């Protein structure tokens, strides 16, 4: 149960910091310089944490077990980071931009979950999705 709750708290806390940092990145900074420093920092932190996360497999063996998802995720993360940076530079408010993006994301993932992961989508979820759509309309007026 701890990991179940902690994982969501970590996501929310990290997203708050993430959006504050994205909104606070100076407008005149080359976005790719900002991304490079961001990813170098992430790589160093990940490498250090990897050293302390003991498993029965080494680094090379772990890398060999990877598939296309890590490379694709890297590309998607660059798009995500650049998209948020561009959105905030274009004038989206921090209180609205992330909300709109995440509601649209949730709506886009509904058919993915239903079609590819056999997730159920009953009446309560349909109502919730409809309320999200109504919320998008209201918040953007």
C-alpha positions as CSV (number, residue, x, y, z in Angstrom):
1,X,0.0,0.0,0.0
2,X,2.9,2.4,0.8
3,X,4.3,2.2,-2.8
4,X,0.7,2.6,-4.2
5,X,0.3,6.0,-2.4
6,X,3.9,7.1,-2.4
7,X,4.2,6.7,-6.2
8,X,1.3,9.2,-6.7
9,X,2.7,11.6,-4.2
10,X,6.1,11.5,-5.9
11,X,4.4,12.1,-9.3
12,X,2.5,15.1,-8.0
13,X,5.4,16.6,-6.1
14,X,7.7,16.1,-9.0
15,X,5.2,17.6,-11.4
16,X,4.8,20.7,-9.2
17,X,8.6,21.2,-9.2
18,X,8.7,20.4,-12.9
19,X,6.1,23.0,-13.9
20,X,7.6,25.7,-11.7
21,X,11.0,25.1,-13.3
22,X,9.6,25.1,-16.8
23,X,7.7,28.3,-16.2
24,X,10.7,29.9,-14.5
25,X,13.2,29.1,-17.3
26,X,14.4,32.4,-18.7
27,X,12.7,33.3,-22.1
28,X,16.0,34.2,-23.7
29,X,17.7,30.8,-22.9
30,X,18.1,28.5,-25.8
31,X,15.6,25.7,-25.1
32,X,18.0,23.0,-26.2
33,X,20.7,24.3,-23.8
34,X,18.2,24.1,-21.0
35,X,17.2,20.6,-22.1
36,X,20.8,19.5,-22.3
37,X,21.6,20.6,-18.8
38,X,18.4,19.0,-17.6
39,X,19.2,15.7,-19.1
40,X,22.8,15.8,-18.0
41,X,21.6,16.4,-14.4
42,X,19.1,13.6,-14.8
43,X,21.8,11.2,-16.1
44,X,24.1,12.0,-13.2
45,X,21.4,11.5,-10.6
46,X,20.2,8.3,-12.3
47,X,23.8,6.9,-12.5
48,X,24.4,7.6,-8.8
49,X,21.1,6.1,-7.8
50,X,21.8,3.1,-10.0
51,X,25.0,2.4,-8.0
52,X,22.9,2.1,-4.8
53,X,20.1,0.1,-6.3
54,X,21.5,-3.4,-5.8
55,X,20.2,-6.2,-8.0
56,X,21.6,-9.5,-9.2
57,X,22.3,-8.0,-12.6
58,X,25.0,-5.5,-13.6
59,X,24.6,-2.4,-15.8
60,X,25.5,-4.1,-19.1
61,X,23.2,-7.0,-18.5
62,X,20.4,-4.7,-17.5
63,X,20.9,-2.6,-20.7
64,X,20.8,-5.7,-22.9
65,X,17.4,-6.6,-21.5
66,X,15.9,-3.3,-22.7
67,X,13.8,-3.0,-25.8
68,X,12.6,-0.1,-28.0
69,X,10.7,1.5,-25.1
70,X,13.6,3.3,-23.5
71,X,14.7,5.0,-26.7
72,X,11.2,5.9,-27.6
73,X,10.6,7.2,-24.1
74,X,13.7,9.4,-24.4
75,X,12.3,10.9,-27.6
76,X,8.9,11.4,-26.0
77,X,10.4,13.1,-23.0
78,X,12.2,15.6,-25.2
79,X,8.9,16.4,-26.9
80,X,7.2,16.7,-23.5
81,X,9.9,19.0,-22.1
82,X,10.0,21.2,-25.2
83,X,6.2,21.3,-25.5
84,X,5.9,22.6,-21.9
85,X,8.7,25.1,-22.3
86,X,7.1,26.4,-25.6
87,X,3.6,26.5,-24.0
88,X,4.8,28.7,-21.1
89,X,6.8,30.9,-23.4
90,X,3.7,31.3,-25.6
91,X,1.8,32.6,-22.5
92,X,0.0,29.7,-20.9
93,X,-0.6,30.3,-17.2
94,X,1.1,27.7,-15.0
95,X,-2.3,27.0,-13.4
96,X,-4.1,26.3,-16.7
97,X,-1.5,25.0,-19.2
98,X,-0.7,21.9,-17.2
99,X,-4.3,21.3,-16.4
100,X,-5.4,21.5,-20.0
101,X,-2.5,19.3,-21.2
102,X,-3.2,16.6,-18.5
103,X,-6.9,16.5,-19.1
104,X,-6.3,16.1,-22.9
105,X,-3.7,13.4,-22.1
106,X,-6.2,11.5,-19.9
107,X,-8.8,11.7,-22.6
108,X,-6.3,10.5,-25.3
109,X,-5.3,7.5,-23.0
110,X,-8.9,6.3,-22.6
111,X,-9.0,4.4,-26.0
112,X,-5.4,3.3,-25.5
113,X,-6.3,1.7,-22.2
114,X,-9.5,0.1,-23.5
115,X,-8.1,-1.2,-26.9
116,X,-4.5,-2.2,-25.9
117,X,-4.7,-3.0,-22.2
118,X,-8.2,-4.4,-21.8
119,X,-9.1,-1.8,-19.2
120,X,-12.8,-1.4,-18.4
121,X,-14.6,1.8,-19.1
122,X,-18.0,1.9,-17.4
123,X,-20.6,4.5,-16.9
124,X,-18.8,6.3,-14.1
125,X,-15.7,6.7,-16.2
126,X,-17.8,7.9,-19.1
127,X,-19.3,10.5,-16.8
128,X,-15.9,11.5,-15.5
129,X,-14.5,11.9,-19.1
130,X,-17.6,14.0,-20.0
131,X,-17.0,16.2,-17.0
132,X,-13.3,16.6,-18.1
133,X,-14.5,17.7,-21.5
134,X,-16.9,20.2,-20.0
135,X,-14.1,21.4,-17.7
136,X,-11.9,22.0,-20.7
137,X,-14.6,24.1,-22.4
138,X,-15.2,26.1,-19.2
139,X,-11.6,26.7,-18.3
140,X,-10.7,27.9,-21.8
141,X,-13.5,30.5,-22.0
